[in-house]
Amino acid sequence: MFKTLRNAFKVKDIRDRILFTFLMLIVIRIGSELPAPGVDGEVFKQWWASQSADGLGFFNAITGGSFLNMSVFALNITPYITSSIIIQLLTIAIPKLEEIQRDGEEGRKKMVALTRYVTIVLALIQSIAMTIGFYRGGYLTSQGPLAVIEVITGLTAGSAVLMWIGERITEKGIGNGISIVLVINIISRMPEDMGTLWSQFIANKSIPKGIVAGLIIIAIIVAMVVFVVVLQDAERRIPVQYSKKLQGRKQVGGQSTHIPLKVNTGGVIPVIFAQSLLQTPVIIAAILGKGNGTGIGSKILKGMSQSNWCNPEEPIYSIGLVVYILLIIAFAYFYTQITFNPLEIANNMKKAGGFIPGIRPGKPTSDYLNQILNYIVFIGAVGLSIVAFIPIFFNGVFKADVSFGGTSIIIIVGVVIETIKQVESQMRVRYYKGFLND
């Protein structure tokens, strides 16, 4: 990786792209410290300190602390991510959108524009909901309709600006801009989390205990990163043979290739889906000041909050963890089913004269791919569940109060790997051009 970056800086075009990305990230971090107009930040921080909902901690982590600071980027790019997922799902369900998506570059531009519109609508809805909660809680600097409109406008505009910056990074920088923004936000919270781990498990301990604790923490983090790298790159290669054809006097075809089926086909999406489904009601209840009672509704909300899982004093709430893992597995299958069509692949192979050795073309090939896919998706989902479970276990049993977890590590590793691959791809294109020019 470091060799790739060192070589990349030797190429002016790639170096300029990296520097542009770096400057945009500086802008993002500055914006994360600018207070949103109309919100009393000190009162909001006092409210935050009284909350125990883990969903709020994760939301603050992916916003890079913007939510805790209640900056203009408090919503961050979560509306864009949600919009992209919604559009992707609707593309599968609505034939018209699927037709637009297949319409080449023109179709891609239309889909991007549609995603932007949905992003603004979602940001507006979230801003309104948050502002209503702030208004009721007395977190606004002033009361009245103008104050409410000011907060809504500021939060919505901040999310739109971040979306624009992400698209500019994609166009003029390195990697997927939205993913880069998300990663830099998560990374910005890690020094504080490392400080928390230091003060909680290493500082004020005897030297032997501190060393052992430090080594255990480092070993766990390294092991999780290595495991995620293996999980992200693991794939099952299905061999494909193309039959030989006679065209005129020449014999063509006959080459062998393979279909790469990724073990973790859904990436981090199943974890995000599962976490959002469980944590959204908890976050809404926290903002509205609900969920602290003794009724059945409050108990259900406590079971849905990650902060109560793996707690030896209240093991009953760990049922929520079981539901969480089952949701990850279910969403892994669901996302794979809507993004991977074995029947279409089998038909395309049949038209091109390709076949899997030992498997008849057509429906038998589709059934075979489905069988293999169900097997490897389960392995990938179990792997995701393990990565998500380990930080939750340590947070619950050892009270390791950190904001980053398995989801954050999966996102960081996945984005870093894809960005490095894109840099290598651009360097290969440059070398090919140089060879052709010579």
N, C-alpha and C positions, 0 to 999 in steps of 0.2 A: 504493500500500500504506500509506504513512504517513498519507495523507489519510483512509483508511478507519479506521485505528487512532485518529486524532485525533477523528473523528466518533463512534467507538464509545465513547470515554471520556465523551462527553456524555450517553450513555444509561445510567441507573442500573443496570438489569438486566444489561446487557452489561458495564459497568464492574465490577460485583460478580463476574461470572463470570471476568473476566480476573484480578482480584485473587485469587480463590480458586485459580485455576490457578497463579498466581505463588507463592502460599504453599505449595501442594503440591509445587512444584518445589524450593522451599527445603528442605522435609522430605526430599525424595529426595536432595538433595546432602549433607545432614547424615548421612543413613543410609549414604551411600556412603563416609563416613569412619569409621563405627563398625566396629571390628574384629570379625570373626566369632569367637564363643567357641570356644576349643580349638585355634586355629591360631596357630602362631608366625609372625607377620608378617615379622620380620626374616629368618628363615631362608628363608621363601618368596620374599622379594625378591631374596635372593642367588641362589636357583635361577632366578628370572625373568631376572636379568641374564646368565645363562649360556645362555639359549635364543635361537635365531635363527628359530624357526618364525613366519612372518608371520601364520598363522592366529590365533596367540595375540595378536598386536598388534591385529588387527581385532576379536577377541572382547573385548579390554580396552577398545577404543574404543567399542563399542556398549554396554558396561556402565559407561561414564563413569569408568574407572579403578577401579571397585569390585573387579574381579578382581585387579589388581595390589596393591591395598590389602588384599585378602582380607577385605572387609567383609561385613556381613550381607546386602548386596545383590549379592554376587559373581555369582550366577546371573542377576541382573537379570530382565528380562521375556522372555528368549529361550525359556523353556519355554512361555510363553503364545503367543508368535508361532508356535512349532512346532506347538502344539496347534491353533491356529486354522487353520493350513495343512492339518493332518491331517484335521480335521473337515470342512473345505471339500472336500477330495479325496474323503473317504468319503461326503459328501452326494451326489456325482455317481455313486459306485459302488453305494451302498446305497439302494434305493427307499424304504425305511422312513424313513431320515433325510431324504430329499428331500420326503417327504410331511409330516414334522414341520416342516420349514423353511417350507413353503407354508401352514402352519396359522395365519397371521396373527400377532398379538401373542403369543398363547399358545405358538405354535410357536417364535417367536423367543426367548422366555424359556427354553424347554427346551433350545434349542441353546446359549444362553449358559451355562446350568448345566452342560451336557455338556462344553463347552469348559473350564470351570473345573475339573471333575473330572480331565480329561485333563491339564490344566496341572499340577495337584498331583502326579499320578502321574509325569509327565515330570521335574518338579523333584526328586522323591524319587529317581528313577533316576539323574539327573545328580549329585545330592548324594552318593549312595552311591558312584558311580564316582569322583568327585573325592576323596572322603574315603579311599577305598582307596588311591588314588595318593599322597595326602598321608601316610597311615599308613606306606606302604612307603618313602617318601622321608624320613621323619623330620621332617615339618613340623608335627606336632601338639605341643602343649605338654606333653601327658602321654599315656601309652599305656593300653590297656585298653578293654574294651567300652563303658564309660560315656563315655569321651572321644570315641569314634567316634560314638556316638548323639548326643552333644552337638553335634558339628559338623554331622551330617546334619540334625538338627532345626533348627539355626540357619539353615543355607543354604536349606532348604525353606521355612521360615517367612518368610525375607526375600523370596523370590520371590513367595510368596502375598500378602504385604503390598503389594508393588509392583503386583501385579495388582489388588488392591483400590483402591489409589490411582489407578491408571489408569482404572478404571471410575467412580470418583467424579469424576474430571476430566471424563469424557465426560458424566456426568449433571449436574454442577453447574458445570462450567467451560466452556472453549472448545475446540472441536476434538475429535478422537479421542484419548482419554486415553493409550492404549497408544502411539500414534505420537508424541504429545507427549513422553512419558517417554523414548522411544528417541532423539528428536532432541536433547533437552536433555543426554543423556549424551554424544552425539557432539560437540555444540558445546562441552561442558565440557573436552574434550581438545584443542580447536583452539588455544588460547593456547600450550600446551606445544609443539604441532607448529610453530606460527609461530616460537616461540623457537628451535626446532631448526633451522628453515630460515634464520633470521637468523644464528645462530652458525656455520652450515655454509657458507653462500654469500655472506653480506654482511659480517659482522663480520671484522675483521683483514684486510680487502681494501683495495686502493686505492679512493679515492672514486669514480672513473669506473667501475671494475669492480663496486663495490658497488651503484651506482645502476643500472647495466645489469642486474645480477642481480636486484635488487629489482623493476625494471619487468617483467622476463621472468616472474618468479613471479606478480606481480599480474595480468599479462595472461593467463597460463595459467588461473589460478583464475577470473577474470572470464569468459573465453571458455567454460570448462566450465560455469559456472553458467548463462550465457545459452543455451548449447546444450541443457542439460537442461531449462530452462524451455520452449524451443521444442519439444523432444521430448515433454514432458509434455502440452503444450496442442495439439499437432498432431493433426488428425483428418481423415478423408476422409468427406465428407457425401454419402450416397447419396440422390438425390431420390426422393420417394414421392408419388404422386398418388392421391387417393381419388375413386372414381367418384360421380357424383351419383345420389341416390335420391329417389323421390317418396313422401313420407309424408303421407297425406291430401291436403291441397291445397298442402302446402309441399314445396319441393325442398331437400333437405339434402345435405351432403357436397360433394365437388368441391374441397376445399381441398388445398393442396400443403404438404408438410413434408419432412423428411429423416431418415435414419438416421445418427447420428454414429458412425463407426468410428474409435476412437482408434488412432493409429499405435503408441504404446507401450501396447498393451492389457494387458500383464502387469505394468506398473509396474516396481518393483525386484525383484519376486518371482523372475524368471529368474536374476538375478545372485546373489541370496541362495541359491537352490537350488544353482546351480553352485558357488558358493564353499563352501557347507556340505558338498557332496559331496566336494570335493577337500581341504578343510582339516580336516574332522573326524578322519580317520585320522592326520593330522599332529599335531593337538592331543593325541589319545589317546596316540600314541607318545611325545610330549614329556613328558606327565604321568607315563607309566610308565617314562621313562628309556631308551626305545628309539629307534632310527632314527639313531644316530650311528656306526654301523659302516660296513664297506666292502662288505657283501654287496649282492645285487641288490635285496633288500627296502628297504634303506636308501637306495639310489640312486633307487628309485621314489618313496619318501617325499620325497626332496630335489626330485625333479621335480614333485611335487604342491604343494610349498611356494612361495608367491609370492616369498619372499625370494631365491629362486635364479633367477627368471625375468629375461630381458633382461640377464643378466650376461655381458659380453663375454669374461670369462675362462673361463666354463663355458657355452657356448651350447647344449650338448646338453640342458640342463635346461629350456630355453625351449619344449621340446615340450609341457610341462605347460601353457604359456600357450595354445598352439594347441588343446589339449583343452578348456581353460577357455572359450575363445571358442565352440567348437563346442557345448559344453554350454549356454551362454547362449542360442544360437540354437535348440537343440533344446527347451529348457525354455520358451522364449517361445512356440513352436508348441504345446507340450504344454499349458501353462497356458491359452492362448487356446482350445484345443479343448474343454477341460473347463468353461470359464466362458461360452463364447459358442456358442449353438446356432442356426446359420443356418436349419435346417429348421423349427424351432419359430417363429422370426421370420417366415419365409415363410408358414407356415400361419396365423399370427395376422393377417398382412396380408391374406391371401386371405379370411379370415372377415369382416374389417372392410371389405372392398371396396377395399383398397389394392393398388397395383401400382407397380413401377418402370418408368418410360417406356421402351418398347422391349424389355421383358423380360416373358415370359409368367408369370402367377402360378403358385405351387406349386413343383414340383421345379426348373424352370429358374431361378426366383428364388433358390432355395437354392444352386444351383450357381454362380450369378453372385456371390452374397455370399461364398461360399467362395473363389472365384477372387480377388476383390478383397481378402479378408481375408488370404489367403496372401501376397499381394504386399505389403501394408502391414505385416504382422507381420515379414516379412523386413527391411524398412526399419527398423522399430523395434528389432529385435534387433541389427542392425548398429550402430545409434546407441548402444544400450546397451553393445555391445562396445567401441566407440570411447571412451566415457566411462570404462569400466572399465580400458581398456588404457593410457591416457595416464599416470595416476599410477604404474602398474606399470613403465612404460618409464623414467620419471624415477627411480624408486626403484632400478631395476636398473642403469641406465647411469651415473647421477650420484650414486648412493648417498644419495638424499634420504630419510632415515630418518624418515618420518612415519606416523602410525597411520591418518589419514583418507585415503580414496581416492575413486574414482568411485562406489562403492556408497554411501558416506556422503553425498556431494553429491546423489545422486539421492534419497536418503531425506529429507534436509533440505529440498531444493527442493520435492519432492512434498508433504510435510506442511505446509510454509509456505503453499503455494498453496491447498491444501484448507482450511486453517484460515482464511485470509483470505476465501475464498469463503463459508465458513460464517458468518463475522462479517457479511459483506455480506448474506447471506440473512436473518439474524436482524434486521438493520436494516430490510430491505425489508418483512418481516412486520410490524414495529412501525409503519412508515409506513402500510401498508395498513390496519392496525387503527385508527390515528389518523384516517385518511380516512373509514373506515366509521363511526366513532363521531361524527364531525362531521356 
